[in-house]
Amino acid sequence: MSRPAFEGAAEAAVEALGLSRSKDLAGLLAQGRTRERVLTELATPGVSEAAARLYDAMQAEAVPASEAAAYIRGYVAARQQTRDAVQVRTVWSGPSTPGVPVRATAQVLVEVINEAQHELLAMTYAARPYPALTKALTEAAGRGVQMHVVVETLAGAGGLLSGREPAEAFASVPGLLLWVWARDPADRGRSRQHAKLAVADRRTLLLGSANLTESGARRNMEAGVLVTGGEAPRRVAEHIRELQRRGILRPFSANQALG
């Protein structure tokens, strides 16, 4: 029997909760917890409303709690299987050719940022204000995404970068945290923070040669890969976080000349 209201509400609840907490919801339903108890357990902005709509749909379409729990568990399992499937695609900036369909770096970069719901980590050598990028990052901030961007500094580039600090490209994005490589003084001037990547929710990774600039995303000839699912996005995010934890990456300070 089709129960469109319940199915839609259940899928919306999984989107709001995320896969891990959706398993908690299924467990509470399977245990026969009351509506009030479940809403108390899941009292998070945006989540309580989705859970309440789920209960309304269950009541309207006479769906027992045990069946609701089974449906949610099955839906979560299907989402996890889809999430874990690995896709690798090429991404290019510059001229295209008719025989090889490519996805433009500028478009893919914005899509990766737009996909982020919880965490966005990025690294770049150069950075300049780029309206499309700033808009996507600002919208991500509005969704509550935790954003960390690792940049090079003018001092760290040893004269190979000029103009304003790359960090200033992100000054208008609320809540975005900037990081720099805290090199050993002996290595200053001889090494560069040259990685260029973006990883969303440890699931989608854009890795390539393009800096976070309009030239890199739109005008230059740049190449990269977009990896969706699998281990690579997770391991990249874990590596960046561990570099932060160890103090190898440190918060950017405009008052420090970190090289």
C-alpha positions as CSV (number, residue, x, y, z in Angstrom):
1,M,0.0,0.0,0.0
2,S,1.3,3.4,-0.9
3,R,1.6,5.9,1.9
4,P,3.0,9.0,0.2
5,A,2.6,11.3,3.2
6,F,4.4,9.0,5.6
7,E,7.1,8.1,3.1
8,G,7.8,11.7,2.3
9,A,7.8,12.7,6.0
10,A,10.2,9.8,6.8
11,E,12.6,10.7,4.1
12,A,12.5,14.4,5.1
13,A,13.2,13.3,8.7
14,V,16.3,11.3,7.6
15,E,17.5,14.4,5.6
16,A,17.1,16.6,8.7
17,L,18.7,14.1,11.2
18,G,21.5,12.6,9.1
19,L,22.1,8.9,8.7
20,S,23.5,8.2,12.2
21,R,20.8,10.0,14.2
22,S,18.1,8.5,11.9
23,K,19.1,5.1,13.3
24,D,18.4,6.6,16.8
25,L,15.0,7.7,15.6
26,A,14.2,4.2,14.3
27,G,15.4,2.7,17.6
28,L,13.1,5.0,19.6
29,L,10.1,4.1,17.3
30,A,10.9,0.4,17.6
31,Q,10.9,0.7,21.4
32,G,7.4,2.3,21.3
33,R,8.5,5.6,22.7
34,T,5.9,8.3,22.9
35,R,5.8,11.2,20.5
36,E,6.7,13.6,23.4
37,R,9.7,11.4,24.4
38,V,11.0,11.2,20.8
39,L,10.7,15.0,20.3
40,T,12.5,15.6,23.5
41,E,15.3,13.2,22.6
42,L,15.7,14.8,19.1
43,A,15.3,18.4,20.3
44,T,17.4,20.2,17.7
45,P,16.4,23.1,15.5
46,G,15.0,21.8,12.3
47,V,14.9,18.2,13.5
48,S,12.0,18.5,16.0
49,E,9.8,19.9,13.3
50,A,10.7,17.0,10.9
51,A,10.0,14.4,13.6
52,A,6.7,16.1,14.4
53,R,5.6,15.9,10.8
54,L,6.6,12.3,10.7
55,Y,4.3,11.5,13.6
56,D,1.5,13.5,12.0
57,A,1.9,11.4,8.8
58,M,2.0,8.2,10.8
59,Q,-1.2,9.1,12.5
60,A,-2.9,10.3,9.3
61,E,-2.0,7.1,7.4
62,A,-2.3,4.7,10.3
63,V,1.3,3.6,10.2
64,P,2.4,1.6,13.3
65,A,5.6,2.6,15.0
66,S,7.2,-0.7,14.3
67,E,6.6,-0.4,10.6
68,A,7.8,3.2,10.6
69,A,11.0,2.0,12.3
70,A,11.6,-0.7,9.7
71,Y,11.0,1.7,6.8
72,I,13.4,4.3,8.2
73,R,16.1,1.6,8.8
74,G,15.7,0.4,5.2
75,Y,15.8,3.9,3.8
76,V,19.0,4.7,5.8
77,A,20.6,1.4,4.6
78,A,19.9,2.3,1.0
79,R,21.3,5.8,1.5
80,Q,24.4,4.5,3.1
81,Q,24.9,2.0,0.2
82,T,24.5,4.9,-2.3
83,R,26.8,7.1,-0.3
84,D,29.6,4.5,-0.2
85,A,29.5,3.9,-3.9
86,V,32.6,5.6,-5.4
87,Q,32.4,7.8,-8.5
88,V,35.4,9.5,-10.0
89,R,35.0,12.2,-12.7
90,T,37.3,14.6,-14.4
91,V,37.0,18.3,-14.0
92,W,38.6,20.9,-16.3
93,S,38.9,24.7,-16.7
94,G,39.7,26.1,-20.1
95,P,38.8,24.9,-23.6
96,S,36.7,21.8,-24.1
97,T,36.7,19.2,-26.9
98,P,33.7,17.4,-28.5
99,G,34.9,13.9,-27.8
100,V,35.5,14.3,-24.1
101,P,32.7,15.7,-22.0
102,V,34.1,17.7,-19.1
103,R,32.6,19.6,-16.1
104,A,33.8,23.1,-15.6
105,T,35.8,23.7,-12.4
106,A,33.8,26.8,-11.5
107,Q,30.5,24.9,-11.7
108,V,31.8,21.9,-9.7
109,L,33.4,24.0,-7.0
110,V,30.1,25.7,-6.3
111,E,28.3,22.4,-6.4
112,V,30.6,20.9,-3.8
113,I,30.1,23.9,-1.5
114,N,26.3,23.7,-2.0
115,E,26.3,20.0,-1.1
116,A,27.9,20.6,2.3
117,Q,25.5,20.4,5.2
118,H,27.8,20.0,8.1
119,E,31.5,20.5,7.2
120,L,33.5,22.0,4.4
121,L,37.3,21.9,4.4
122,A,39.4,23.6,1.6
123,M,43.0,24.3,0.8
124,T,44.4,26.8,-1.7
125,Y,47.7,28.5,-2.6
126,A,46.4,31.7,-4.0
127,A,42.9,33.3,-3.4
128,R,41.2,36.3,-4.7
129,P,37.6,37.6,-4.1
130,Y,35.4,35.7,-6.5
131,P,31.6,36.5,-6.3
132,A,30.3,33.0,-7.1
133,L,32.5,31.4,-4.5
134,T,31.8,34.1,-1.9
135,K,28.0,33.6,-2.4
136,A,28.2,29.8,-2.1
137,L,30.3,30.1,1.1
138,T,28.0,32.7,2.6
139,E,25.0,30.5,1.9
140,A,26.8,27.5,3.5
141,A,27.4,29.6,6.6
142,G,23.7,30.3,6.7
143,R,23.0,26.6,6.8
144,G,25.3,26.2,9.8
145,V,28.2,24.5,7.9
146,Q,31.5,24.5,9.7
147,M,34.0,25.9,7.2
148,H,37.8,25.7,7.4
149,V,40.0,27.1,4.7
150,V,43.8,26.6,4.6
151,V,45.6,29.4,2.8
152,E,49.2,30.4,1.9
153,T,50.5,33.7,3.2
154,L,52.5,36.3,1.5
155,A,55.4,35.6,3.8
156,G,55.1,31.9,3.3
157,A,55.1,32.3,-0.4
158,G,58.5,34.0,-0.2
159,G,57.7,36.7,-2.7
160,L,56.0,34.4,-5.3
161,L,52.6,35.9,-4.3
162,S,51.9,39.6,-4.4
163,G,49.0,41.9,-3.5
164,R,46.7,41.3,-0.6
165,E,46.9,38.3,1.7
166,P,45.0,35.3,0.2
167,A,43.1,35.1,3.5
168,E,41.4,38.5,2.7
169,A,39.4,36.8,-0.1
170,F,37.3,35.2,2.6
171,A,36.9,38.2,4.9
172,S,33.2,38.7,4.1
173,V,32.1,35.1,4.9
174,P,30.7,34.8,8.4
175,G,32.0,32.1,10.6
176,L,34.6,30.8,8.2
177,L,37.9,29.8,9.9
178,L,41.2,30.4,8.2
179,W,44.3,28.3,8.8
180,V,48.0,28.5,7.7
181,W,50.9,26.1,7.7
182,A,53.1,26.8,10.7
183,R,56.4,25.8,9.1
184,D,59.6,25.2,11.0
185,P,61.6,28.5,10.7
186,A,64.4,26.7,8.8
187,D,61.9,25.8,6.0
188,R,60.6,29.3,5.5
189,G,61.1,30.4,1.9
190,R,61.9,26.9,0.7
191,S,58.4,25.3,0.9
192,R,54.9,26.3,-0.1
193,Q,51.3,25.4,1.0
194,H,50.4,24.4,-2.6
195,A,47.5,22.0,-2.0
196,K,44.2,22.8,-3.8
197,L,41.1,21.0,-2.8
198,A,37.6,21.1,-1.3
199,V,35.9,18.3,0.7
200,A,32.3,18.4,1.7
201,D,30.9,16.3,4.6
202,R,33.8,13.9,4.1
203,R,31.9,12.5,1.2
204,T,32.7,14.7,-1.8
205,L,36.3,15.7,-2.8
206,L,37.4,18.1,-5.5
207,L,41.1,17.8,-6.0
208,G,43.0,19.5,-8.7
209,S,45.4,22.3,-9.9
210,A,43.0,25.2,-9.6
211,N,43.4,27.8,-6.9
212,L,40.3,29.4,-5.3
213,T,40.3,32.3,-7.7
214,E,38.2,33.2,-10.7
215,S,41.2,32.7,-12.9
216,G,41.7,29.2,-11.6
217,A,38.1,28.2,-11.7
218,R,37.1,29.8,-15.0
219,R,39.9,31.2,-17.2
220,N,43.1,29.1,-16.8
221,M,43.5,25.6,-18.2
222,E,43.3,23.5,-15.0
223,A,42.6,19.8,-14.4
224,G,41.2,17.9,-11.4
225,V,39.0,15.0,-10.3
226,L,35.8,14.9,-8.4
227,V,35.5,11.9,-6.0
228,T,32.1,11.1,-4.6
229,G,31.8,8.4,-1.9
230,G,34.4,5.9,-0.7
231,E,37.4,6.4,1.5
232,A,39.3,9.2,-0.2
233,P,37.1,12.2,0.9
234,R,37.0,10.9,4.5
235,R,40.8,10.4,4.7
236,V,41.6,13.8,3.2
237,A,39.3,15.4,5.8
238,E,40.8,13.4,8.6
239,H,44.3,14.3,7.5
240,I,43.5,18.1,7.6
241,R,41.8,17.8,11.0
242,E,44.8,15.9,12.4
243,L,47.2,18.6,11.0
244,Q,45.1,21.1,12.9
245,R,45.1,19.1,16.1
246,R,48.9,18.7,16.0
247,G,49.4,22.4,15.5
248,I,51.0,22.0,12.1
249,L,48.1,24.0,10.7
250,R,47.3,27.0,12.9
251,P,44.6,29.7,12.9
252,F,45.5,32.6,10.6
253,S,46.3,35.9,12.3
254,A,46.7,39.1,10.3
255,N,49.2,40.3,13.0
256,Q,51.5,37.3,12.4
257,A,53.9,36.8,9.6
258,L,53.6,33.0,9.4
259,G,55.8,31.3,6.8
